[in-house]
Amino acid sequence: MALTGVQIYKFLPKTNCKECGFPTCLSFAMKLAQRSTELSACPYVSDEAKQNLEAASKPPIRLITVGTGKKKIEVGNEVVLFRHEKTFVHQTGIVYRIKDSDADPVAKAKEAASYTIERVGIDMSIDGIAVQNDSGDAAKFAKCAADIKAAVDVALILISSDTAALKAALEVIGDDKPLIYAATVDNAEAMIELAKEYSCPLAIYGNGLEEVAGLTEQATKAGLEDLVIDPATRGYCDSLTALTQLRRLAIKKSFSLLGYPVITFPGEGAESADDEAMLAGMHIAKYSSIIVLDNFLPAIVYPLLTTRLNIYTDPQKPIQMAAGVYPLGEPTPDSCLCVTTNFSLTYFSIAGELESSGFPSWLLVCDTEGLSVLTAWAAGKFEAERIAKAIKDFKVADSISHKKIILPGGVSILKGELEDELPDWEILIGPREAMAIGSYLKQNWS
């Protein structure tokens, strides 16, 4: 039975040492109750407390790390079925599969790893490369993996049914902690020992959930806990059913043998690249942790990255820009000063229009807790006093030679109040829509 945060707190040392990453033992206990951290994060918990708390505090889906450094993939540790209940935490890793028999696999890896797009101030790219031993040659497979490791800085997955080939590849890249794919009923013992020897996560491939559970039980009894599971479903209906069952069994039933991240291969169940993209999109929504693509096309990857961003953005916390003064287009002290909120979409809408207007500008961004202009005004978070305070706090007067500020047209009602707060400033009313700022500046700013 799950314990509350207060019940868990009674077993903790109550020293508030902060070594767990949380400010107090009580806040750590609350996170344990939510299953968003692990008991092992506390270095001073007693053996008796461990016995009482380990089962209660264990996350329903284990957190697994593939790779090392900044480009590692962290998946799992989710605690809800639906993002609106709380949020999804560790976004789906998107990986591109390359075969060691491909012509110039390193060039393909470089092309995929270098692809990046920017949306609302966030740079998005793929997370890893899967290297498959398609040739059947262990030496060729190891060389291909080593060459790709040297060429790109992303997480790696090694795919082979031959433990000798995997061992040869791990000899050269084992320190990078790649994911080994995959243990089956035929080779589980050898694969488990290989994963333990190199301290790498292991993928479990089972024909159905019962077989997967049997293999995960075998692995955990052997002392291997960093597992990723593949229920061997590839189509639309069967994969949706299996992935939903896995998430429900882990979260609602606390069935630990299936409480692991899931890896999927939408290309294996697709008839075309477009079909693969649709399957991959479904897997991002429900509930794949790592997706391995067989086709790398910007027309496929772009919408998948955008879909992932939308799903893994906290629905209770809008994407925000840092408050401050932003120069757009190399402005001078004579350039105009506009003001807006720190909702990212609002910022990038007005910033893009200002940059393309031909008028270098200063943009003052006020902290409105991520709300858009009208929403922030209605909530009392974008008002005259806050704008005046931002002008003072960010020392706007040091950057400009005038005292003119352009308000968004949608909140023209703030003009009088802002004139009271800034009696020596001229308050101008801009257009209601960002797209009209260019023509507004042509008419009103010289």
Contacts in CASP RR format, 6 or more apart in sequence:
PFRMAT RR
TARGET T0000
AUTHOR 0000-0000-0000
METHOD contacts of the structure
MODEL  1
MALTGVQIYKFLPKTNCKECGFPTCLSFAMKLAQRSTELSACPYVSDEAK
QNLEAASKPPIRLITVGTGKKKIEVGNEVVLFRHEKTFVHQTGIVYRIKD
SDADPVAKAKEAASYTIERVGIDMSIDGIAVQNDSGDAAKFAKCAADIKA
AVDVALILISSDTAALKAALEVIGDDKPLIYAATVDNAEAMIELAKEYSC
PLAIYGNGLEEVAGLTEQATKAGLEDLVIDPATRGYCDSLTALTQLRRLA
IKKSFSLLGYPVITFPGEGAESADDEAMLAGMHIAKYSSIIVLDNFLPAI
VYPLLTTRLNIYTDPQKPIQMAAGVYPLGEPTPDSCLCVTTNFSLTYFSI
AGELESSGFPSWLLVCDTEGLSVLTAWAAGKFEAERIAKAIKDFKVADSI
SHKKIILPGGVSILKGELEDELPDWEILIGPREAMAIGSYLKQNWS
1 56 0 8 1.000
2 33 0 8 1.000
2 56 0 8 1.000
3 33 0 8 1.000
3 53 0 8 1.000
3 56 0 8 1.000
3 57 0 8 1.000
4 33 0 8 1.000
5 26 0 8 1.000
5 29 0 8 1.000
5 30 0 8 1.000
5 32 0 8 1.000
5 33 0 8 1.000
6 29 0 8 1.000
7 33 0 8 1.000
8 29 0 8 1.000
8 32 0 8 1.000
8 33 0 8 1.000
8 53 0 8 1.000
8 56 0 8 1.000
8 57 0 8 1.000
9 25 0 8 1.000
9 26 0 8 1.000
9 29 0 8 1.000
11 45 0 8 1.000
11 46 0 8 1.000
11 48 0 8 1.000
11 49 0 8 1.000
11 52 0 8 1.000
11 53 0 8 1.000
12 25 0 8 1.000
12 28 0 8 1.000
12 29 0 8 1.000
12 42 0 8 1.000
12 45 0 8 1.000
12 49 0 8 1.000
13 25 0 8 1.000
13 42 0 8 1.000
13 44 0 8 1.000
13 45 0 8 1.000
13 46 0 8 1.000
14 25 0 8 1.000
15 25 0 8 1.000
15 44 0 8 1.000
16 23 0 8 1.000
16 24 0 8 1.000
16 25 0 8 1.000
17 44 0 8 1.000
19 42 0 8 1.000
19 43 0 8 1.000
19 44 0 8 1.000
20 28 0 8 1.000
20 37 0 8 1.000
20 41 0 8 1.000
20 42 0 8 1.000
20 43 0 8 1.000
21 28 0 8 1.000
21 41 0 8 1.000
22 28 0 8 1.000
22 31 0 8 1.000
22 37 0 8 1.000
28 37 0 8 1.000
28 41 0 8 1.000
28 42 0 8 1.000
31 37 0 8 1.000
32 38 0 8 1.000
32 39 0 8 1.000
32 53 0 8 1.000
32 56 0 8 1.000
32 57 0 8 1.000
33 57 0 8 1.000
34 79 0 8 1.000
34 86 0 8 1.000
35 57 0 8 1.000
35 58 0 8 1.000
35 59 0 8 1.000
35 60 0 8 1.000
35 77 0 8 1.000
35 79 0 8 1.000
36 59 0 8 1.000
36 77 0 8 1.000
36 79 0 8 1.000
36 89 0 8 1.000
37 59 0 8 1.000
38 57 0 8 1.000
38 58 0 8 1.000
38 59 0 8 1.000
38 63 0 8 1.000
39 45 0 8 1.000
39 50 0 8 1.000
39 53 0 8 1.000
39 54 0 8 1.000
39 57 0 8 1.000
39 58 0 8 1.000
45 53 0 8 1.000
58 256 0 8 1.000
59 76 0 8 1.000
59 77 0 8 1.000
59 79 0 8 1.000
60 78 0 8 1.000
60 79 0 8 1.000
60 250 0 8 1.000
60 251 0 8 1.000
60 254 0 8 1.000
60 259 0 8 1.000
61 76 0 8 1.000
61 77 0 8 1.000
61 78 0 8 1.000
61 79 0 8 1.000
61 247 0 8 1.000
61 250 0 8 1.000
61 251 0 8 1.000
61 259 0 8 1.000
61 260 0 8 1.000
61 261 0 8 1.000
62 76 0 8 1.000
62 77 0 8 1.000
62 225 0 8 1.000
62 226 0 8 1.000
62 227 0 8 1.000
62 259 0 8 1.000
62 260 0 8 1.000
62 261 0 8 1.000
63 74 0 8 1.000
63 75 0 8 1.000
63 76 0 8 1.000
63 77 0 8 1.000
63 90 0 8 1.000
64 74 0 8 1.000
64 75 0 8 1.000
64 76 0 8 1.000
64 201 0 8 1.000
64 226 0 8 1.000
64 227 0 8 1.000
64 228 0 8 1.000
64 260 0 8 1.000
64 261 0 8 1.000
64 289 0 8 1.000
65 72 0 8 1.000
65 73 0 8 1.000
65 74 0 8 1.000
65 177 0 8 1.000
65 201 0 8 1.000
65 226 0 8 1.000
66 72 0 8 1.000
66 73 0 8 1.000
66 74 0 8 1.000
66 75 0 8 1.000
66 155 0 8 1.000
66 156 0 8 1.000
66 157 0 8 1.000
66 177 0 8 1.000
66 178 0 8 1.000
66 179 0 8 1.000
66 201 0 8 1.000
66 228 0 8 1.000
66 290 0 8 1.000
67 73 0 8 1.000
67 155 0 8 1.000
67 156 0 8 1.000
67 176 0 8 1.000
67 177 0 8 1.000
67 178 0 8 1.000
67 179 0 8 1.000
68 175 0 8 1.000
68 176 0 8 1.000
68 177 0 8 1.000
70 153 0 8 1.000
71 127 0 8 1.000
71 128 0 8 1.000
71 153 0 8 1.000
71 154 0 8 1.000
71 155 0 8 1.000
72 155 0 8 1.000
72 177 0 8 1.000
73 93 0 8 1.000
73 95 0 8 1.000
73 127 0 8 1.000
73 128 0 8 1.000
73 155 0 8 1.000
73 290 0 8 1.000
74 90 0 8 1.000
75 90 0 8 1.000
75 92 0 8 1.000
75 93 0 8 1.000
75 228 0 8 1.000
75 261 0 8 1.000
75 289 0 8 1.000
75 290 0 8 1.000
76 89 0 8 1.000
76 90 0 8 1.000
76 260 0 8 1.000
76 261 0 8 1.000
76 289 0 8 1.000
77 89 0 8 1.000
77 90 0 8 1.000
78 88 0 8 1.000
78 89 0 8 1.000
78 90 0 8 1.000
78 247 0 8 1.000
78 251 0 8 1.000
78 287 0 8 1.000
79 86 0 8 1.000
79 89 0 8 1.000
79 251 0 8 1.000
80 86 0 8 1.000
80 87 0 8 1.000
80 88 0 8 1.000
80 251 0 8 1.000
81 247 0 8 1.000
81 248 0 8 1.000
81 251 0 8 1.000
81 252 0 8 1.000
83 311 0 8 1.000
83 312 0 8 1.000
83 315 0 8 1.000
84 315 0 8 1.000
87 312 0 8 1.000
87 314 0 8 1.000
87 315 0 8 1.000
87 316 0 8 1.000
87 317 0 8 1.000
88 311 0 8 1.000
88 312 0 8 1.000
89 312 0 8 1.000
90 289 0 8 1.000
91 308 0 8 1.000
91 311 0 8 1.000
91 312 0 8 1.000
92 283 0 8 1.000
92 284 0 8 1.000
92 288 0 8 1.000
92 289 0 8 1.000
92 290 0 8 1.000
92 291 0 8 1.000
92 308 0 8 1.000
92 312 0 8 1.000
93 127 0 8 1.000
93 128 0 8 1.000
93 289 0 8 1.000
93 290 0 8 1.000
93 291 0 8 1.000
93 308 0 8 1.000
94 126 0 8 1.000
94 127 0 8 1.000
94 128 0 8 1.000
94 280 0 8 1.000
94 291 0 8 1.000
94 293 0 8 1.000
94 301 0 8 1.000
94 304 0 8 1.000
94 305 0 8 1.000
94 308 0 8 1.000
95 126 0 8 1.000
95 127 0 8 1.000
95 128 0 8 1.000
95 129 0 8 1.000
95 130 0 8 1.000
95 155 0 8 1.000
95 157 0 8 1.000
95 290 0 8 1.000
95 291 0 8 1.000
95 292 0 8 1.000
95 293 0 8 1.000
96 108 0 8 1.000
96 109 0 8 1.000
96 112 0 8 1.000
96 126 0 8 1.000
96 128 0 8 1.000
96 129 0 8 1.000
96 130 0 8 1.000
96 292 0 8 1.000
96 293 0 8 1.000
96 296 0 8 1.000
97 129 0 8 1.000
97 130 0 8 1.000
97 131 0 8 1.000
97 132 0 8 1.000
97 159 0 8 1.000
97 265 0 8 1.000
97 292 0 8 1.000
97 293 0 8 1.000
97 294 0 8 1.000
98 105 0 8 1.000
98 108 0 8 1.000
98 109 0 8 1.000
98 112 0 8 1.000
98 129 0 8 1.000
98 130 0 8 1.000
98 131 0 8 1.000
98 132 0 8 1.000
98 144 0 8 1.000
98 148 0 8 1.000
99 105 0 8 1.000
99 131 0 8 1.000
99 132 0 8 1.000
99 134 0 8 1.000
99 135 0 8 1.000
100 131 0 8 1.000
100 132 0 8 1.000
100 133 0 8 1.000
100 134 0 8 1.000
100 135 0 8 1.000
100 137 0 8 1.000
100 140 0 8 1.000
100 141 0 8 1.000
100 143 0 8 1.000
100 144 0 8 1.000
100 145 0 8 1.000
101 134 0 8 1.000
101 135 0 8 1.000
101 140 0 8 1.000
102 108 0 8 1.000
102 134 0 8 1.000
105 131 0 8 1.000
105 144 0 8 1.000
105 147 0 8 1.000
105 148 0 8 1.000
106 144 0 8 1.000
106 147 0 8 1.000
106 148 0 8 1.000
106 151 0 8 1.000
108 296 0 8 1.000
109 129 0 8 1.000
109 148 0 8 1.000
109 151 0 8 1.000
109 152 0 8 1.000
110 151 0 8 1.000
110 152 0 8 1.000
111 296 0 8 1.000
112 126 0 8 1.000
112 129 0 8 1.000
112 296 0 8 1.000
113 125 0 8 1.000
113 126 0 8 1.000
113 128 0 8 1.000
113 129 0 8 1.000
113 151 0 8 1.000
113 152 0 8 1.000
113 153 0 8 1.000
113 154 0 8 1.000
115 125 0 8 1.000
115 126 0 8 1.000
115 296 0 8 1.000
115 298 0 8 1.000
115 301 0 8 1.000
116 123 0 8 1.000
116 124 0 8 1.000
116 125 0 8 1.000
117 123 0 8 1.000
117 124 0 8 1.000
117 125 0 8 1.000
117 302 0 8 1.000
117 305 0 8 1.000
118 124 0 8 1.000
119 305 0 8 1.000
119 306 0 8 1.000
119 309 0 8 1.000
120 319 0 8 1.000
120 344 0 8 1.000
120 345 0 8 1.000
120 348 0 8 1.000
121 321 0 8 1.000
121 344 0 8 1.000
121 348 0 8 1.000
122 309 0 8 1.000
122 319 0 8 1.000
124 305 0 8 1.000
124 306 0 8 1.000
124 308 0 8 1.000
124 309 0 8 1.000
125 305 0 8 1.000
126 154 0 8 1.000
126 296 0 8 1.000
126 301 0 8 1.000
126 305 0 8 1.000
127 154 0 8 1.000
127 155 0 8 1.000
128 154 0 8 1.000
128 155 0 8 1.000
128 156 0 8 1.000
128 157 0 8 1.000
129 148 0 8 1.000
129 152 0 8 1.000
129 154 0 8 1.000
129 155 0 8 1.000
129 156 0 8 1.000
129 157 0 8 1.000
130 156 0 8 1.000
130 157 0 8 1.000
130 158 0 8 1.000
130 159 0 8 1.000
130 181 0 8 1.000
130 292 0 8 1.000
131 141 0 8 1.000
131 144 0 8 1.000
131 145 0 8 1.000
131 148 0 8 1.000
131 156 0 8 1.000
131 157 0 8 1.000
131 158 0 8 1.000
131 159 0 8 1.000
131 169 0 8 1.000
132 159 0 8 1.000
132 160 0 8 1.000
133 141 0 8 1.000
133 158 0 8 1.000
133 159 0 8 1.000
133 160 0 8 1.000
133 161 0 8 1.000
133 162 0 8 1.000
133 165 0 8 1.000
133 166 0 8 1.000
133 169 0 8 1.000
135 141 0 8 1.000
136 160 0 8 1.000
136 162 0 8 1.000
136 165 0 8 1.000
137 165 0 8 1.000
138 162 0 8 1.000
138 164 0 8 1.000
138 165 0 8 1.000
138 168 0 8 1.000
139 168 0 8 1.000
141 160 0 8 1.000
141 165 0 8 1.000
141 168 0 8 1.000
141 169 0 8 1.000
142 165 0 8 1.000
142 168 0 8 1.000
142 169 0 8 1.000
142 171 0 8 1.000
142 172 0 8 1.000
145 156 0 8 1.000
145 158 0 8 1.000
145 169 0 8 1.000
145 172 0 8 1.000
145 173 0 8 1.000
145 178 0 8 1.000
146 169 0 8 1.000
146 172 0 8 1.000
146 173 0 8 1.000
148 156 0 8 1.000
149 156 0 8 1.000
149 172 0 8 1.000
149 173 0 8 1.000
149 176 0 8 1.000
155 176 0 8 1.000
155 178 0 8 1.000
155 179 0 8 1.000
156 173 0 8 1.000
156 176 0 8 1.000
156 178 0 8 1.000
156 179 0 8 1.000
157 178 0 8 1.000
157 179 0 8 1.000
157 181 0 8 1.000
157 203 0 8 1.000
157 290 0 8 1.000
157 292 0 8 1.000
158 166 0 8 1.000
158 169 0 8 1.000
158 170 0 8 1.000
158 173 0 8 1.000
158 178 0 8 1.000
158 179 0 8 1.000
158 180 0 8 1.000
158 181 0 8 1.000
159 181 0 8 1.000
159 182 0 8 1.000
160 166 0 8 1.000
160 169 0 8 1.000
160 181 0 8 1.000
161 182 0 8 1.000
161 184 0 8 1.000
161 187 0 8 1.000
163 187 0 8 1.000
163 190 0 8 1.000
163 191 0 8 1.000
163 194 0 8 1.000
166 180 0 8 1.000
166 191 0 8 1.000
166 194 0 8 1.000
167 194 0 8 1.000
169 178 0 8 1.000
170 178 0 8 1.000
170 180 0 8 1.000
170 194 0 8 1.000
170 198 0 8 1.000
170 200 0 8 1.000
174 198 0 8 1.000
174 200 0 8 1.000
177 199 0 8 1.000
177 200 0 8 1.000
177 201 0 8 1.000
178 200 0 8 1.000
179 200 0 8 1.000
179 201 0 8 1.000
179 202 0 8 1.000
179 203 0 8 1.000
179 228 0 8 1.000
179 263 0 8 1.000
179 290 0 8 1.000
180 191 0 8 1.000
180 194 0 8 1.000
180 195 0 8 1.000
180 198 0 8 1.000
180 200 0 8 1.000
180 201 0 8 1.000
180 202 0 8 1.000
180 203 0 8 1.000
181 203 0 8 1.000
181 205 0 8 1.000
181 230 0 8 1.000
181 263 0 8 1.000
182 191 0 8 1.000
182 202 0 8 1.000
182 203 0 8 1.000
182 204 0 8 1.000
182 205 0 8 1.000
182 230 0 8 1.000
183 191 0 8 1.000
183 192 0 8 1.000
183 195 0 8 1.000
183 202 0 8 1.000
183 203 0 8 1.000
183 204 0 8 1.000
183 205 0 8 1.000
183 215 0 8 1.000
183 219 0 8 1.000
184 191 0 8 1.000
184 205 0 8 1.000
184 206 0 8 1.000
184 215 0 8 1.000
185 206 0 8 1.000
185 211 0 8 1.000
185 215 0 8 1.000
188 215 0 8 1.000
188 218 0 8 1.000
188 219 0 8 1.000
189 218 0 8 1.000
191 202 0 8 1.000
192 202 0 8 1.000
192 218 0 8 1.000
192 219 0 8 1.000
192 222 0 8 1.000
192 224 0 8 1.000
193 222 0 8 1.000
194 200 0 8 1.000
194 202 0 8 1.000
195 201 0 8 1.000
195 202 0 8 1.000
195 224 0 8 1.000
195 226 0 8 1.000
196 222 0 8 1.000
196 223 0 8 1.000
196 224 0 8 1.000
200 226 0 8 1.000
201 226 0 8 1.000
201 227 0 8 1.000
201 228 0 8 1.000
202 219 0 8 1.000
202 224 0 8 1.000
202 226 0 8 1.000
202 227 0 8 1.000
202 228 0 8 1.000
203 227 0 8 1.000
203 228 0 8 1.000
203 229 0 8 1.000
203 230 0 8 1.000
203 263 0 8 1.000
204 212 0 8 1.000
204 215 0 8 1.000
204 216 0 8 1.000
204 219 0 8 1.000
204 227 0 8 1.000
204 228 0 8 1.000
204 229 0 8 1.000
204 230 0 8 1.000
204 260 0 8 1.000
205 212 0 8 1.000
205 215 0 8 1.000
205 230 0 8 1.000
205 232 0 8 1.000
206 212 0 8 1.000
206 215 0 8 1.000
206 229 0 8 1.000
206 230 0 8 1.000
206 231 0 8 1.000
206 232 0 8 1.000
207 232 0 8 1.000
208 231 0 8 1.000
208 232 0 8 1.000
208 233 0 8 1.000
208 242 0 8 1.000
209 231 0 8 1.000
209 242 0 8 1.000
209 245 0 8 1.000
209 246 0 8 1.000
209 249 0 8 1.000
209 258 0 8 1.000
212 229 0 8 1.000
212 230 0 8 1.000
212 231 0 8 1.000
212 258 0 8 1.000
213 255 0 8 1.000
213 257 0 8 1.000
213 258 0 8 1.000
214 257 0 8 1.000
216 227 0 8 1.000
216 229 0 8 1.000
216 257 0 8 1.000
216 258 0 8 1.000
216 260 0 8 1.000
217 257 0 8 1.000
219 225 0 8 1.000
219 227 0 8 1.000
220 227 0 8 1.000
220 257 0 8 1.000
227 260 0 8 1.000
228 260 0 8 1.000
228 261 0 8 1.000
228 262 0 8 1.000
228 263 0 8 1.000
228 289 0 8 1.000
228 290 0 8 1.000
229 246 0 8 1.000
229 258 0 8 1.000
229 260 0 8 1.000
229 261 0 8 1.000
229 262 0 8 1.000
229 263 0 8 1.000
230 262 0 8 1.000
230 263 0 8 1.000
230 264 0 8 1.000
230 265 0 8 1.000
231 239 0 8 1.000
231 242 0 8 1.000
231 243 0 8 1.000
231 246 0 8 1.000
231 262 0 8 1.000
233 239 0 8 1.000
233 241 0 8 1.000
233 242 0 8 1.000
233 243 0 8 1.000
234 265 0 8 1.000
234 266 0 8 1.000
234 267 0 8 1.000
234 268 0 8 1.000
234 269 0 8 1.000
235 269 0 8 1.000
235 279 0 8 1.000
236 279 0 8 1.000
236 282 0 8 1.000
239 264 0 8 1.000
239 279 0 8 1.000
239 282 0 8 1.000
239 283 0 8 1.000
240 282 0 8 1.000
240 286 0 8 1.000
243 262 0 8 1.000
243 264 0 8 1.000
243 283 0 8 1.000
243 286 0 8 1.000
243 287 0 8 1.000
243 288 0 8 1.000
244 286 0 8 1.000
244 287 0 8 1.000
246 258 0 8 1.000
246 259 0 8 1.000
246 262 0 8 1.000
246 287 0 8 1.000
247 286 0 8 1.000
247 287 0 8 1.000
249 255 0 8 1.000
249 258 0 8 1.000
249 259 0 8 1.000
250 256 0 8 1.000
250 258 0 8 1.000
250 259 0 8 1.000
250 260 0 8 1.000
261 289 0 8 1.000
261 290 0 8 1.000
262 287 0 8 1.000
262 288 0 8 1.000
262 289 0 8 1.000
262 290 0 8 1.000
263 288 0 8 1.000
263 289 0 8 1.000
263 290 0 8 1.000
263 291 0 8 1.000
263 292 0 8 1.000
264 280 0 8 1.000
264 283 0 8 1.000
264 288 0 8 1.000
264 290 0 8 1.000
264 291 0 8 1.000
264 292 0 8 1.000
265 291 0 8 1.000
265 292 0 8 1.000
265 294 0 8 1.000
266 276 0 8 1.000
266 277 0 8 1.000
266 279 0 8 1.000
266 280 0 8 1.000
266 281 0 8 1.000
266 283 0 8 1.000
266 291 0 8 1.000
266 292 0 8 1.000
266 293 0 8 1.000
267 275 0 8 1.000
267 276 0 8 1.000
267 279 0 8 1.000
267 280 0 8 1.000
267 293 0 8 1.000
267 294 0 8 1.000
267 295 0 8 1.000
268 294 0 8 1.000
269 275 0 8 1.000
269 276 0 8 1.000
269 279 0 8 1.000
270 276 0 8 1.000
270 278 0 8 1.000
270 279 0 8 1.000
273 295 0 8 1.000
273 297 0 8 1.000
273 300 0 8 1.000
274 300 0 8 1.000
276 293 0 8 1.000
276 294 0 8 1.000
276 295 0 8 1.000
276 300 0 8 1.000
277 295 0 8 1.000
277 300 0 8 1.000
277 303 0 8 1.000
277 304 0 8 1.000
280 291 0 8 1.000
280 293 0 8 1.000
280 300 0 8 1.000
280 304 0 8 1.000
281 304 0 8 1.000
281 307 0 8 1.000
283 291 0 8 1.000
284 291 0 8 1.000
284 304 0 8 1.000
284 307 0 8 1.000
284 308 0 8 1.000
284 311 0 8 1.000
285 307 0 8 1.000
285 311 0 8 1.000
291 304 0 8 1.000
293 300 0 8 1.000
293 301 0 8 1.000
313 319 0 8 1.000
318 343 0 8 1.000
318 344 0 8 1.000
318 369 0 8 1.000
318 370 0 8 1.000
318 371 0 8 1.000
319 343 0 8 1.000
319 344 0 8 1.000
319 345 0 8 1.000
319 370 0 8 1.000
320 342 0 8 1.000
320 343 0 8 1.000
320 344 0 8 1.000
320 369 0 8 1.000
320 370 0 8 1.000
321 342 0 8 1.000
321 343 0 8 1.000
321 344 0 8 1.000
321 347 0 8 1.000
321 365 0 8 1.000
322 342 0 8 1.000
322 365 0 8 1.000
323 342 0 8 1.000
323 365 0 8 1.000
323 366 0 8 1.000
323 367 0 8 1.000
323 390 0 8 1.000
323 394 0 8 1.000
324 364 0 8 1.000
324 365 0 8 1.000
324 390 0 8 1.000
324 394 0 8 1.000
325 362 0 8 1.000
325 363 0 8 1.000
325 364 0 8 1.000
325 365 0 8 1.000
325 394 0 8 1.000
325 396 0 8 1.000
325 399 0 8 1.000
326 351 0 8 1.000
326 362 0 8 1.000
326 363 0 8 1.000
326 365 0 8 1.000
327 360 0 8 1.000
327 361 0 8 1.000
327 362 0 8 1.000
327 399 0 8 1.000
328 351 0 8 1.000
328 352 0 8 1.000
328 354 0 8 1.000
328 355 0 8 1.000
328 360 0 8 1.000
328 361 0 8 1.000
328 362 0 8 1.000
328 363 0 8 1.000
329 354 0 8 1.000
329 355 0 8 1.000
329 360 0 8 1.000
329 361 0 8 1.000
330 360 0 8 1.000
331 360 0 8 1.000
331 361 0 8 1.000
331 362 0 8 1.000
331 399 0 8 1.000
332 360 0 8 1.000
333 399 0 8 1.000
333 400 0 8 1.000
333 401 0 8 1.000
333 402 0 8 1.000
334 400 0 8 1.000
334 401 0 8 1.000
334 402 0 8 1.000
335 359 0 8 1.000
335 360 0 8 1.000
335 361 0 8 1.000
335 362 0 8 1.000
335 400 0 8 1.000
336 359 0 8 1.000
336 361 0 8 1.000
336 362 0 8 1.000
336 404 0 8 1.000
336 406 0 8 1.000
336 441 0 8 1.000
336 445 0 8 1.000
337 361 0 8 1.000
337 362 0 8 1.000
337 363 0 8 1.000
337 364 0 8 1.000
337 396 0 8 1.000
337 400 0 8 1.000
337 402 0 8 1.000
337 404 0 8 1.000
337 405 0 8 1.000
337 406 0 8 1.000
338 350 0 8 1.000
338 354 0 8 1.000
338 361 0 8 1.000
338 362 0 8 1.000
338 363 0 8 1.000
338 364 0 8 1.000
338 405 0 8 1.000
338 406 0 8 1.000
338 437 0 8 1.000
339 363 0 8 1.000
339 364 0 8 1.000
339 365 0 8 1.000
339 366 0 8 1.000
339 387 0 8 1.000
339 390 0 8 1.000
339 405 0 8 1.000
339 406 0 8 1.000
339 407 0 8 1.000
339 408 0 8 1.000
340 346 0 8 1.000
340 347 0 8 1.000
340 350 0 8 1.000
340 363 0 8 1.000
340 364 0 8 1.000
340 365 0 8 1.000
340 366 0 8 1.000
340 373 0 8 1.000
340 408 0 8 1.000
341 347 0 8 1.000
341 365 0 8 1.000
341 366 0 8 1.000
341 368 0 8 1.000
341 370 0 8 1.000
341 371 0 8 1.000
341 372 0 8 1.000
341 373 0 8 1.000
341 376 0 8 1.000
341 381 0 8 1.000
341 382 0 8 1.000
342 365 0 8 1.000
342 366 0 8 1.000
342 367 0 8 1.000
342 368 0 8 1.000
342 369 0 8 1.000
342 370 0 8 1.000
343 368 0 8 1.000
343 370 0 8 1.000
343 371 0 8 1.000
343 372 0 8 1.000
343 373 0 8 1.000
343 375 0 8 1.000
343 376 0 8 1.000
344 370 0 8 1.000
345 372 0 8 1.000
346 372 0 8 1.000
346 373 0 8 1.000
347 363 0 8 1.000
347 365 0 8 1.000
349 434 0 8 1.000
350 363 0 8 1.000
350 434 0 8 1.000
350 437 0 8 1.000
351 363 0 8 1.000
352 434 0 8 1.000
353 434 0 8 1.000
353 435 0 8 1.000
353 437 0 8 1.000
353 438 0 8 1.000
354 361 0 8 1.000
354 363 0 8 1.000
354 437 0 8 1.000
354 438 0 8 1.000
357 437 0 8 1.000
357 438 0 8 1.000
357 441 0 8 1.000
358 438 0 8 1.000
359 438 0 8 1.000
359 441 0 8 1.000
359 445 0 8 1.000
361 441 0 8 1.000
362 396 0 8 1.000
362 399 0 8 1.000
362 400 0 8 1.000
364 387 0 8 1.000
364 390 0 8 1.000
364 391 0 8 1.000
364 394 0 8 1.000
364 396 0 8 1.000
364 405 0 8 1.000
366 382 0 8 1.000
366 386 0 8 1.000
366 387 0 8 1.000
366 390 0 8 1.000
367 386 0 8 1.000
367 390 0 8 1.000
368 376 0 8 1.000
368 379 0 8 1.000
368 381 0 8 1.000
368 382 0 8 1.000
368 386 0 8 1.000
369 376 0 8 1.000
369 381 0 8 1.000
370 376 0 8 1.000
371 379 0 8 1.000
371 381 0 8 1.000
371 382 0 8 1.000
373 382 0 8 1.000
373 408 0 8 1.000
373 410 0 8 1.000
373 411 0 8 1.000
374 410 0 8 1.000
374 411 0 8 1.000
376 382 0 8 1.000
377 383 0 8 1.000
377 410 0 8 1.000
377 411 0 8 1.000
377 414 0 8 1.000
382 411 0 8 1.000
382 414 0 8 1.000
383 414 0 8 1.000
383 417 0 8 1.000
384 414 0 8 1.000
384 416 0 8 1.000
384 417 0 8 1.000
384 418 0 8 1.000
384 420 0 8 1.000
384 421 0 8 1.000
385 417 0 8 1.000
385 421 0 8 1.000
387 405 0 8 1.000
387 414 0 8 1.000
387 418 0 8 1.000
387 421 0 8 1.000
388 418 0 8 1.000
388 421 0 8 1.000
388 422 0 8 1.000
390 396 0 8 1.000
391 397 0 8 1.000
391 405 0 8 1.000
391 422 0 8 1.000
397 403 0 8 1.000
403 422 0 8 1.000
403 424 0 8 1.000
403 425 0 8 1.000
403 426 0 8 1.000
404 425 0 8 1.000
404 426 0 8 1.000
404 428 0 8 1.000
405 418 0 8 1.000
405 422 0 8 1.000
405 425 0 8 1.000
405 426 0 8 1.000
405 427 0 8 1.000
405 428 0 8 1.000
406 428 0 8 1.000
406 429 0 8 1.000
406 430 0 8 1.000
407 414 0 8 1.000
407 415 0 8 1.000
407 418 0 8 1.000
407 427 0 8 1.000
407 428 0 8 1.000
407 429 0 8 1.000
407 430 0 8 1.000
408 430 0 8 1.000
408 432 0 8 1.000
409 429 0 8 1.000
409 430 0 8 1.000
409 431 0 8 1.000
409 432 0 8 1.000
410 432 0 8 1.000
412 429 0 8 1.000
412 430 0 8 1.000
415 427 0 8 1.000
415 429 0 8 1.000
416 427 0 8 1.000
418 425 0 8 1.000
418 427 0 8 1.000
419 425 0 8 1.000
419 427 0 8 1.000
428 444 0 8 1.000
430 437 0 8 1.000
430 440 0 8 1.000
430 444 0 8 1.000
431 437 0 8 1.000
431 439 0 8 1.000
431 440 0 8 1.000
END
